Amino acid sequence: MKHTYTKKEALRIIIATAKEYAKMLEGLNYLFLYRNRLSNEIEYFEAAFSKKIGKNLYDRINK
């Protein structure tokens, strides 16, 4: 059975997630390395967690 969240519950989850994002990831870059299962080659991608994303999320919630 699928759980449905109320608007208040959803906002609480989003705000808590944004705070965790800011605390743990904001301003950092990560390099992810993995082996492509089809080609068997090592591949990578970089993820940059900017301050702008957290601010945009906060601004949208507090309109």
N, C-alpha and C positions, 0 to 999 in steps of 0.2 A: 504494500500500500504506500503510495506516494504522500510525503508530508508536505502540507501547504503552510507557508509562513504568513503571519499577519504583517501588515506594513510596519508596525512597531518592532516586531521581531527581526524583520529583514534589515531595517535601519540599524538596529543594535549590532547585527552581524557585520554589516558593511563598515560601520564606524570602528568596531574592534579590529577588523581586518586592516583598515587604513592605518590605525595606530601601530599594529604589528609591522606593517610594510615600512612605515617611517622608522621604526626602531631597529629593524633587522636588515633592511635592504637598501634604503634610500641612499643614493650617492655612490653605490658600489657597482662594479662590473664583474660579471662571472663569465668564465669560458667553459662551455660544456663540450666534452669530447665523447665520442661514441663510435662504435663500429657499425657501419651500414650492413644490415643483414643480407641485402641483395648483392651488393658488389664486394662485400667483405673488406672495404676500405675504411680507414679511420677518417672521420669527418668531425667538424666542429661548428659551433656558432657562439657568438658573444651576446650576452644579455646585459644591457645597461639599465639600471633602475634609477631614474632621475627624480629629482625633487618635484618637478613639474607635475608628474602623474599623481603623486599624493595630494598636492595642492588642488589639482583639478577635481579629484574625487571629493575632497573636503568641501570645495566651493559648490559642487553640484548638490551635495547633501544639505548644505545650509543655505539654500536659496530662500 
